[in-house]
Amino acid sequence: MPEALPPTLELVPAAGGYVLRLLDQTLLPNQEAVLELVTVPQVCEAIRMLRVRGAPAIGCAAACGVAVAASRSQATSLDDLRQELHEAIRALAATRPTAVNLFWALERMRAIVENGDDVAELVAALVSEAQAIIADDVDRCRRIGQHGATLIPRGARILTHCNAGALATAGYGTALGVIRAAHEQGKVAQVWVDETRPLLQGARLTAYELQREGIPCTVICDNMAASLMAQGGVDCAVVGADRIAANGDVANKIGTYGVAVACQHHGLPLYVAAPLSTVDYDLRDGAAIPIEQRDTREVVHLAHLSEKAVVPDGVAVYNPAFDVTPAKLVTAIVTEAGVVRAPYVTALGRLRQQQAGAKG
Ligand code: MRU
């Protein structure tokens, strides 16, 4: 029987202002602990340490951070409040560089900060914008799921990398949204879950989500994927994205590029599922996507799980959090507005125009 997942994050009223409640993902799958964050430094720490992670989820958390700060501010004038909030936005924007959703969500909040005729009105508007960003994200994920499920054949054995699930979004997920929707249609025979070194988002988080929902899954080490494909055990791969350049190059969790190369070699489709808030139209191609470099202790101490180092003291360690998969290895990009295929400059550009047209 499927068991409901705890919410990834919630913005709730409490004594003294709003609170950002979030499930501490660093403790999963062993412990389900909910943090109650009431300051911007706390929210920044949670994003930096991956207590909340995944491109859409960090955008939502950052938006909530601004709303929490506004609701708890002691400022009595609009100017003072605005100044405080601009500082909060700067701090939140400096937490992680790769996922563009963080900057997209903060831009939405910044636009609201400029409005409002008094302090109470501005606070209310910011809380409601953060809530709208959360609700909107769940809605986008469901639509991504519906569009993406059309690509999945019956009896599919799907490989996924990292966690692009409910935990990486406000709910339902992008890549896992596609898998959830396909599972609801009875199409999924097996999900191969790459463990996703170094922080094990696949083994710890994706496997936790899929098990909760009764979706058949098997965890593999990252270095097993290619051989599994060679044996004919995989029908397609579905992954999320942290930033997609205008030409369709995709930044996602380190290791995605290797999956893409292996898929191409074995003639398997690689689908990227992401909301349009992940597309950075300002970047012509993936070369300019900033790639976060993380603490080497994540590698040396096995995702902080081992006190003992597994690398000899003094040996250099390289730990980029993301890689870029060139558009030519991406079979299709699944967005909330539909499935697009190469040439992505034209296809993504068309979606942008449609969106602009819909906003009027
Ligand atoms: O470092 P993380 O765990 O934040 O990286 C997450 C990913 O790479 C996800 O695949 C991506 O953000 C898409 S989440 C819907």
Boltz pocket constraint, residues with backbone or C-beta under 6 A from the ligand:
constraints:
  - pocket:
      binder: B
      contacts: [[A, 50], [A, 52], [A, 53], [A, 54], [A, 55], [A, 56], [A, 99], [A, 161], [A, 162], [A, 163], [A, 164], [A, 165], [A, 168], [A, 169], [A, 173], [A, 174], [A, 175], [A, 201], [A, 239], [A, 240], [A, 241], [A, 242], [A, 252], [A, 253], [A, 254], [A, 273], [A, 321]]
      max_distance: 6.0
